[in-house]
Amino acid sequence: MVLAQGLRVGILGATGAVGTEILAILAERLFPVAELRLLASPRSAGQTLSFRETVLPVEAVSEQTLKGLDLILASAGASVSRQWLPIALKGGAIAIDNSSAYRMEPNVPLVVPEVNPDDLKTHQGIIANPNCTTILMTVALWPLHQVRPIRRIVVATYQSASGAGAKAMQELKDQALDILKGQPPRTEVFPYPLAFNLFPHNSPLNEQGYCQEEMKMVNETRKIFHAPELRLTATCVRVPVLRAHSEALNVEFAEPFPVQEARDRLQKAPGVQFVEDWQRNYFPMPLEATGKDAVLVGRLRQDISAPNALELWLCGDQIRKGAALNAVQIAESLIAQGLL
Ligand code: NAP
């Protein structure tokens, strides 16, 4: 597909949960696309997807299909990124990678555009999109950290099925139907039934008892905030929500942070929608975060057990802001800074 002006863009993982969202967001935000290539595994070759008014074929990723791109937005998993992004880079492309493959490499910027867009200036071809729970948390905490430094974060996450991809969303629906019919729920993507259940995040555990998802939150937040000493502990949990993650945060600052001042900051913060109605007990919910760009933040209150700490609650569409939207915003920031 060729338009008059713009960039030659490839989406690697175009058929997945994140890839299809990237496609929609590029169209919605009128991203300057001159040519668009939809890449996935050979299994999907021959399928079609729509971009604006045009139906485009999905192609198997190969040296040939990666040739001549200016920008590649990758969301096909870490091993696929490791295999194909160096080849795309040799051909002259800049890569924005949604996988964990390159996030902690020192020469790879790990960017949330509301937080650390200047880190893009040092990129050497690959830019990493952070883990989805980390993006949502950093968007909400950065405006507070800028006025009173954060000393410690204790976070519990409530992560939806879609965080594990398109097949996992379908599995949750199938399991719910199975259970309602009185049949044993099918499990393929998840290790245990998720419908009418929950379980600690099923990523590999380290010797300290933390899972990979929890350590991503620790290490990536430190890198994004340029705060290597930041103390953070996380408990990540899968919940039977189709889409949008939630997080309960206890945040300790170097000094007391008056609740009203924190509320004012969050109400003005880029990427945040402040949602609170104490009369109705109405606060952010994953259903209402679904399909939204903003991270919904609310239920802000003083921690009664620690004078320097605040409690807050957030929900965000992790396929949008936690992945696809953040990646497209990185590309927009590269263009705005003259780096792409
Ligand atoms: P998904 O729904 O399972 O989609 C995976 C995509 O990768 C599909 O397009 C698939 O193509 C493609 N793919 C798989 N193996 C491939 C191969 N060998 N060669 C080329 N393409 C291949 O997964 P997802 O949820 O979109 O996640 C994709 C990536 O984004 C992962 O790294 C994930 O950690 C990251 N991420 C996901 C989320 C989220 O909320 N889901 C958030 C942040 C980051 P086929 O259809 O041909 O198999």
Residues whose N, C-alpha, C, O or C-beta is under 5 A from the ligand:
A	BS01	NAP	G13 A14 T15 G16 A17 V18 G19 A40 S41 R43 S44 V61 S75 A76 G77 A78 V80 N98 S99 S100 C132 S162 G163 A164 G165 A166 K167 Q318 I319 G322 A323
